[in-house]
Each structure stands twice: as structure tokens, then as C-alpha cells.
Amino acid sequence: MTTDASRATAFTPAALQHLIETGSGPRLLDVRTPGEFRTSHIPGAYNVPLDTLREHRTELRGHLDEDVVLVCRSGARATQAEQALAEAGLPNLRVLDGGMTAWEASGAPVNRGPQRWELERQVRLIAGSVVLVTGITGVFVPGVHLIGTAIGAGLTFAALSNTCAMGMMLSKLPYNRGPRTDIRTVVASLRNPS
């Protein structure tokens, strides 16, 4: 859920790009999965997936004493990361408004790797396929259509709560994980930025 407080800490792609170009850019933490990060990310960003960030937020806090901008695909996971780090007592947090989608749309520089489908697209494929198959099968087998109804209820809950259980499950698949993010490696790179 987007709050007035998180909106106040949102950072536009243009403002972030200006800071980076002037050499006074903040630390960039990209909270997407390693697979998403490898596909495209802002140059100089550190990949700390949301689950890893939540688990190690106290440890990260000791290495993030300056301005931090949190990045994800659209801003939802970054807002969750902002809340987790704020609970750990980290000040100066901002969320990239519109996430990587807005960053790329603005024409800002992006490091690209092997292309893969984003989690949101994967969720739409799986949910749509289940609804389609159970809808067609329900014509021949009474009651099967209720599976599609349950998926619809889950998607409605996901929209209202700004969470997605299906997306969280899909993020655990090898396709989305990519190389495992090791917190020691992240901390070492935060200590000695290249």
C-alpha cells in the first residue's frame, strides 16, 4: 500500500539521473530478484532481493549511512523494502518513482544482460492459463471452474494488499533466482564501492 509518507520519499528518474551525472548519486539498492537484476539494472546499483533485505536489514543498516534509493520494477517491492529498512532505523530512504519501468521509459542508462520475462508477466501467464484451462474443462467437468474463481479471488486480494503470493512463489524458481545473492558479498561491495 502506498502511503503519503512513501510518496513524500519518492524520487523521480530525472532527479536520480541528475544526481548520478553530477557525481553525488545516492546508493542504489535494487530489490528485485537476481534474475530480474541480471536482465536490466541501473549502472552502479547493488542487488539485494527483498527477502534478503528483510532478513539482513540490521546488518545492512550498518553499511548504509548515506542517502539510499530503492529500486524495483514498478515501486511496490521498493516501498516494502523502504518500510523494512525504516523499521531498522535507517534514515534517508527514497523509492525510485515508477521503478525500472519509469527509469527505462525516461531513456536513462541501463546495464542489460540476458533477457527474461518479468515476474508480473509470468504471474499473468500462469493465472490466465489456469483460468482458461479450468474454464474450458469446467464445461465438461462440473466444479472445475471454481479453481479459476479461486485464482481470481487471489489476484483481487493481491491487488488490494499490494502483495502477490503467486509472484513470491515464482520468484523462488531457478529461472528467476539467477545467481544467489550472498549478503557477505553485498556488504563487502558496500564497504568498497568500485
C-alpha positions in Angstrom: 0.0 0.0 0.0 1.3 3.4 -0.9 1.2 5.9 1.9 1.6 9.6 2.0 4.9 9.2 3.7 6.3 6.9 1.0 5.1 9.3 -1.7 7.0 12.1 0.0 10.2 10.0 -0.3 9.6 9.0 -3.9 12.4 10.1 -6.3 11.8 10.7 -10.0 14.0 9.1 -12.6 15.1 12.6 -13.8 16.1 13.7 -10.3 18.1 10.5 -9.8 19.8 10.7 -13.2 20.8 14.3 -12.4 22.4 13.3 -9.1 24.2 10.4 -10.8 25.5 12.6 -13.6 26.8 15.2 -11.1 28.6 12.6 -9.1 26.6 13.0 -6.0 24.4 10.0 -6.6 22.9 8.0 -3.7 23.4 4.3 -3.0 21.1 2.3 -5.3 19.6 -0.9 -3.9 17.7 -2.9 -6.4 15.4 -5.3 -4.5 14.2 -7.4 -7.5 15.2 -11.0 -7.9 18.8 -11.7 -9.2 17.3 -12.9 -12.5 15.4 -9.6 -12.9 18.5 -7.7 -11.9 20.7 -9.5 -14.5 18.2 -8.7 -17.2 18.4 -4.9 -16.7 19.6 -2.6 -13.9 20.8 0.9 -13.3 24.6 1.1 -13.5 26.1 1.1 -10.1 23.1 -0.5 -8.4 23.5 -3.2 -5.8 21.2 -6.2 -6.0 19.7 -7.0 -2.6 16.5 -9.0 -3.2 13.6 -8.0 -1.0 13.7 -11.3 1.0 17.4 -11.0 1.7 17.0 -7.3 2.6 14.3 -8.1 5.1 16.3 -10.9 6.7 19.5 -8.9 6.9 18.2 -5.3 7.3 20.0 -4.7 10.6 23.3 -5.9 9.1 22.8 -3.7 6.0 21.9 -0.7 8.2 25.5 -0.5 9.4 26.7 -0.1 5.8 24.1 2.4 4.5 24.7 5.6 6.4 24.1 7.8 3.4 21.2 8.5 1.0 19.7 5.3 -0.4 17.3 5.0 -3.3 15.4 1.7 -3.5 14.6 0.3 -6.9 12.3 -2.5 -8.2 10.2 -3.0 -11.3 7.4 -0.5 -10.5 7.9 0.7 -6.9 5.8 -1.8 -4.9 8.7 -4.0 -3.6 10.9 -1.0 -3.2 8.2 0.5 -0.9 8.2 -2.7 1.1 12.0 -2.5 1.4 11.7 1.1 2.5 9.4 0.1 5.3 11.7 -2.7 6.4 14.8 -0.5 6.4 12.9 2.3 8.2 11.9 -0.1 10.9 15.6 -1.0 11.3 16.2 2.7 11.9 17.8 3.7 8.5 17.2 7.3 7.6 17.4 9.0 4.2 15.4 6.4 2.2 13.8 7.1 -1.1 11.9 4.9 -3.6 12.5 5.4 -7.4 9.1 6.5 -8.5 7.8 4.1 -11.2 10.8 1.8 -10.7 12.8 0.4 -13.6 9.8 0.8 -15.8 9.9 4.6 -15.4 13.7 4.6 -15.5 13.9 2.8 -18.8 11.0 4.9 -20.2 13.0 8.1 -19.4 15.8 6.9 -21.6 18.3 6.7 -18.7 21.2 4.4 -19.0 20.7 0.7 -18.2 23.0 -2.3 -18.0 21.5 -5.2 -19.9 22.0 -8.9 -19.6 20.2 -12.0 -20.8 16.5 -11.2 -21.4 13.8 -13.0 -19.4 10.2 -12.4 -18.5 9.4 -10.2 -15.6 7.6 -11.6 -12.6 4.4 -9.7 -13.3 4.3 -11.1 -16.9 4.9 -14.6 -15.5 2.0 -14.2 -13.0 -0.3 -13.1 -15.8 0.7 -16.1 -17.9 0.2 -18.6 -15.1 -3.1 -17.1 -13.8 -4.5 -16.6 -17.2 -3.6 -20.1 -18.3 -5.2 -21.6 -15.1 -8.4 -19.6 -15.6 -8.6 -20.5 -19.3 -7.9 -24.2 -18.8 -10.3 -24.6 -15.8 -13.0 -22.6 -17.6 -12.9 -24.8 -20.7 -12.5 -28.0 -18.6 -15.4 -26.8 -16.4 -17.8 -27.2 -19.4 -17.1 -30.9 -19.3 -16.3 -31.5 -15.6 -18.6 -29.7 -13.2 -16.9 -27.7 -10.5 -13.5 -27.3 -12.1 -14.3 -23.7 -12.9 -14.1 -22.9 -9.2 -10.3 -23.2 -9.4 -10.3 -20.2 -11.8 -12.6 -18.4 -9.4 -10.1 -19.0 -6.6 -7.3 -17.6 -8.8 -9.4 -14.6 -9.4 -10.0 -14.1 -5.7 -6.2 -14.4 -5.1 -5.5 -11.8 -7.7 -8.1 -9.5 -6.2 -6.5 -9.9 -2.8 -3.1 -9.3 -4.3 -4.2 -6.0 -5.8 -5.9 -4.9 -2.6 -3.0 -5.8 -0.3 -0.3 -4.9 -2.8 1.3 -8.4 -2.3 1.4 -11.4 -4.6 1.7 -14.9 -3.3 2.0 -16.3 -6.9 4.8 -13.8 -7.6 6.6 -14.8 -4.4 6.4 -18.5 -5.4 7.5 -17.8 -8.9 10.5 -15.8 -7.7 11.8 -18.9 -6.0 12.1 -20.8 -9.3 15.6 -21.3 -10.7 14.6 -19.2 -13.8 14.0 -16.2 -11.6 16.7 -16.7 -9.0 19.8 -16.4 -11.1 23.0 -16.4 -9.1 22.3 -16.4 -5.3 22.8 -13.1 -3.6 25.3 -13.5 -0.8 24.9 -10.9 1.9 28.6 -11.0 2.7 29.4 -10.1 -1.0 26.8 -7.3 -0.8 28.3 -5.9 2.4 31.8 -6.1 1.0 30.8 -4.2 -2.1 29.0 -1.6 0.0 32.2 -1.1 2.0 34.4 -0.8 -1.1 32.4 0.6 -4.0 34.1 0.2 -7.3 
